[in-house]
Amino acid sequence: MGLFDSIAGSVIGKIAGNSDNPMLQAGLELMNKCGGPQGILEKLRESGLGAEVESWLGSGSNLPLSLSQVLQVFGSALLQPLAAKLSLSPEDLAAKLAEYLPQAIDKLSPEGELPSSQAELMARAFSLLKE
């Protein structure tokens, strides 16, 4: 387990109030497998969801992400083992990701861009805990 995983796990525990929260675990695992938040955004853009991504980064309202879009972007090869590990069906995991991913990206990018380093990302996440 790397430093980022350790720190992120601590942040997740504080946010969730319970380190066994499957949605937060899923988000962390997905970020790790996709190359962090920037990697997730790149996957979404490559799948034709650039307008949605830009809405989450912008100051206006967030465009929604659907269950079918999550399944298409991340695919069963990534979602199936993660869902099984968290005792969720792939559809349940995808539905939760569709609900929470736009909100998470929006909160991590108040100036319209995600932090460029892991240290900045963690600092931003810690600052959200204080709000």
Secondary structure, DSSP 8 states (H G I E B T S, - for coil): --HHHHHHHHHHHHHHSSTT-HHHHHHHHHHHHHTHHHHHHHHHHHTT-HHHHHHHHSSS------HHHHHHHHHHHHHHHHHHHTT--HHHHHHHHHHHHHHHHHHH-TTSS--SSHHHHHHHHHHHHH-
